[in-house]
Amino acid sequence: MLVTGFEEAKGIAHESSDSKAEAESSLNLARAIDLSRGKEGLDETRLHHLESAYRDAVQLGDASQRAAAHNGWATTLLREGDAAGAVQQLNAIDLPQVEPAKRAVYRYKTSP
């Protein structure tokens, strides 16, 4: 299963103390979980697993990875009907630390 492969990659990166690789593996894991969503959405277990992967990416990643994790979790929260939580995640993105080309996209998502 695709998710299992990303979990293994995350574990290998963790064991080698490579925080950037672990953050990237966490992002890939979260994206794989999100892509496995059916019409009915994610059950509580998968939603928790998805949140955990995004939180790991925020904790371990560089500015770009942290921004991608906040954005991905915001998208999930919107799908789950939590607009306030999504806005909170988007506002957590440290825009000055994000490369200018991507900064405009994140700024657009938070504008009224």
C-alpha positions in Angstrom: 0.0 0.0 0.0 1.3 3.5 -0.9 0.8 4.9 2.7 2.9 2.1 4.1 5.8 3.0 1.9 5.7 6.6 3.1 5.5 5.5 6.7 8.6 3.4 6.1 10.5 6.3 4.5 9.5 8.5 7.4 10.9 5.9 9.8 14.1 5.6 7.9 14.6 9.3 7.9 13.8 9.5 11.6 16.4 6.8 12.4 19.0 8.6 10.4 18.1 11.9 12.2 17.4 13.7 8.9 14.7 16.1 10.0 14.3 17.6 6.5 13.8 14.1 4.9 11.5 13.1 7.8 9.4 16.3 7.2 9.2 15.6 3.5 8.2 12.0 4.1 5.5 13.3 6.5 4.2 15.6 3.8 4.1 12.7 1.3 2.4 10.5 3.9 -0.2 13.1 4.5 -0.8 13.6 0.8 -1.2 9.9 0.3 -3.7 9.6 3.1 -5.6 12.5 1.7 -5.6 11.0 -1.8 -7.1 7.8 -0.4 -10.2 9.8 0.7 -13.3 8.3 -0.7 -16.6 10.1 -1.3 -17.5 9.6 2.4 -14.3 11.4 3.5 -11.8 10.2 6.1 -12.8 8.2 9.2 -11.6 9.5 12.6 -8.5 7.2 12.6 -7.3 8.3 9.2 -8.1 11.9 9.9 -6.0 11.7 13.1 -3.2 10.0 11.2 -3.3 12.8 8.5 -3.2 15.5 11.2 -0.3 13.8 12.9 1.7 13.7 9.6 1.1 17.3 9.0 2.1 18.2 12.5 5.3 16.3 12.2 6.1 18.2 9.0 5.4 21.5 10.8 7.7 20.5 13.7 10.5 19.1 11.6 10.5 20.9 8.3 12.1 24.0 6.8 10.0 27.1 6.0 8.7 25.7 2.7 7.7 22.4 4.2 6.0 24.0 7.2 4.0 26.2 4.9 3.0 23.2 2.7 1.9 21.3 5.9 -0.2 24.2 7.2 -1.7 24.7 3.8 -2.5 20.9 3.4 -4.0 20.7 6.8 -6.1 23.9 6.1 -7.4 22.2 2.9 -8.4 19.1 4.9 -10.1 21.2 7.6 -12.1 23.0 4.9 -13.3 19.7 3.5 -14.2 18.6 7.0 -16.3 21.8 7.4 -13.9 23.6 9.8 -13.4 27.0 8.1 -12.2 28.7 11.3 -9.5 26.0 11.8 -8.5 26.3 8.2 -8.0 30.0 8.5 -6.0 29.4 11.7 -3.7 27.1 9.8 -3.2 29.5 6.9 -2.5 32.3 9.4 0.2 30.2 11.0 2.3 30.3 7.8 5.3 32.5 8.4 5.0 34.4 5.1 8.3 36.3 5.3 10.1 32.9 5.5 8.4 31.5 2.4 10.0 32.1 -1.0 8.4 35.0 -2.8 6.8 33.0 -5.6 4.9 30.9 -3.1 4.2 33.7 -0.7 1.8 35.3 -3.1 -0.3 32.2 -3.2 -0.5 31.9 0.6 -1.2 35.6 0.9 -4.1 35.2 -1.6 -5.6 32.4 0.4 -5.8 34.5 3.5 -7.0 37.7 2.0 -10.7 38.7 2.7 
